[in-house]
């Protein structure tokens, strides 16, 4: 990143050098953003008048079974919201017996 900033905007190189990009800093920023998005989604969900849930089974790149939970709803202004609510890792497969 420093090399790129030196080429694109050499006058800002010192600013880029002062940015901490340690793993701990990056993780902390990701956790902060995640918490903020979760809070915003919670507020949005509470404003829904009606909603439905959709479940979808899938496997990730490491062949781990996952359950994706989507919520779709409408508020009192008839604004439709559709969001990925959660991704849950499953022990075995995504068959009905494993889910329920």
C-alpha positions as a Python dict, from the first residue, in 0.01 Angstrom:
ca = {
    (1, 'X'): (0, 0, 0),
    (2, 'X'): (286, 236, 78),
    (3, 'X'): (444, 170, -263),
    (4, 'X'): (114, 245, -437),
    (5, 'X'): (61, 565, -238),
    (6, 'X'): (414, 674, -329),
    (7, 'X'): (322, 648, -698),
    (8, 'X'): (-36, 778, -688),
    (9, 'X'): (-13, 1046, -422),
    (10, 'X'): (340, 1101, -295),
    (11, 'X'): (227, 1402, -91),
    (12, 'X'): (17, 1168, 130),
    (13, 'X'): (280, 900, 183),
    (14, 'X'): (339, 997, 547),
    (15, 'X'): (-34, 968, 623),
    (16, 'X'): (-41, 615, 485),
    (17, 'X'): (269, 519, 682),
    (18, 'X'): (98, 624, 1005),
    (19, 'X'): (-200, 390, 950),
    (20, 'X'): (-178, 80, 1165),
    (21, 'X'): (-264, -232, 968),
    (22, 'X'): (-174, -496, 1223),
    (23, 'X'): (-393, -805, 1231),
    (24, 'X'): (-531, -700, 1566),
    (25, 'X'): (-630, -358, 1431),
    (26, 'X'): (-796, -507, 1124),
    (27, 'X'): (-988, -760, 1336),
    (28, 'X'): (-1101, -486, 1572),
    (29, 'X'): (-1228, -274, 1282),
    (30, 'X'): (-1412, -570, 1128),
    (31, 'X'): (-1575, -652, 1464),
    (32, 'X'): (-1682, -289, 1506),
    (33, 'X'): (-1835, -278, 1157),
    (34, 'X'): (-2008, -613, 1216),
    (35, 'X'): (-2158, -494, 1544),
    (36, 'X'): (-2283, -175, 1378),
    (37, 'X'): (-2445, -366, 1091),
    (38, 'X'): (-2606, -612, 1334),
    (39, 'X'): (-2750, -326, 1540),
    (40, 'X'): (-2887, -153, 1229),
    (41, 'X'): (-3044, -476, 1105),
    (42, 'X'): (-3204, -534, 1445),
    (43, 'X'): (-3360, -188, 1439),
    (44, 'X'): (-3483, -243, 1084),
    (45, 'X'): (-3635, -582, 1170),
    (46, 'X'): (-3824, -435, 1466),
    (47, 'X'): (-3996, -192, 1229),
    (48, 'X'): (-4135, -470, 1007),
    (49, 'X'): (-4510, -525, 1019),
    (50, 'X'): (-4493, -865, 847),
    (51, 'X'): (-4202, -1089, 764),
    (52, 'X'): (-4107, -1433, 642),
    (53, 'X'): (-3796, -1643, 683),
    (54, 'X'): (-3628, -1846, 411),
    (55, 'X'): (-3376, -2122, 481),
    (56, 'X'): (-3120, -2245, 232),
    (57, 'X'): (-2870, -2524, 282),
    (58, 'X'): (-2529, -2498, 125),
    (59, 'X'): (-2170, -2609, 167),
    (60, 'X'): (-1869, -2381, 173),
    (61, 'X'): (-1536, -2426, -2),
    (62, 'X'): (-1412, -2660, 275),
    (63, 'X'): (-1724, -2880, 234),
    (64, 'X'): (-1875, -2764, 565),
    (65, 'X'): (-2256, -2770, 574),
    (66, 'X'): (-2412, -2430, 628),
    (67, 'X'): (-2763, -2304, 684),
    (68, 'X'): (-2833, -1958, 543),
    (69, 'X'): (-3126, -1773, 700),
    (70, 'X'): (-3286, -1486, 510),
    (71, 'X'): (-3555, -1248, 630),
    (72, 'X'): (-3792, -1061, 403),
    (73, 'X'): (-4047, -819, 536),
    (74, 'X'): (-4251, -509, 478),
    (75, 'X'): (-4291, -209, 707),
    (76, 'X'): (-4588, 22, 759),
    (77, 'X'): (-4472, 239, 466),
    (78, 'X'): (-4470, -69, 238),
    (79, 'X'): (-4091, -64, 208),
    (80, 'X'): (-3965, -417, 142),
    (81, 'X'): (-3654, -535, 323),
    (82, 'X'): (-3466, -853, 235),
    (83, 'X'): (-3145, -939, 419),
    (84, 'X'): (-2920, -1230, 501),
    (85, 'X'): (-2996, -1276, 869),
    (86, 'X'): (-2746, -1545, 965),
    (87, 'X'): (-2512, -1818, 844),
    (88, 'X'): (-2510, -2117, 1077),
    (89, 'X'): (-2254, -2395, 1049),
    (90, 'X'): (-2400, -2744, 1076),
    (91, 'X'): (-2234, -3059, 1204),
    (92, 'X'): (-2336, -3295, 925),
    (93, 'X'): (-2555, -3214, 626),
    (94, 'X'): (-2830, -2972, 537),
    (95, 'X'): (-3112, -3227, 517),
    (96, 'X'): (-3444, -3169, 690),
    (97, 'X'): (-3353, -3415, 965),
    (98, 'X'): (-3042, -3215, 1053),
    (99, 'X'): (-3230, -2885, 1053),
    (100, 'X'): (-3537, -2983, 1250),
}
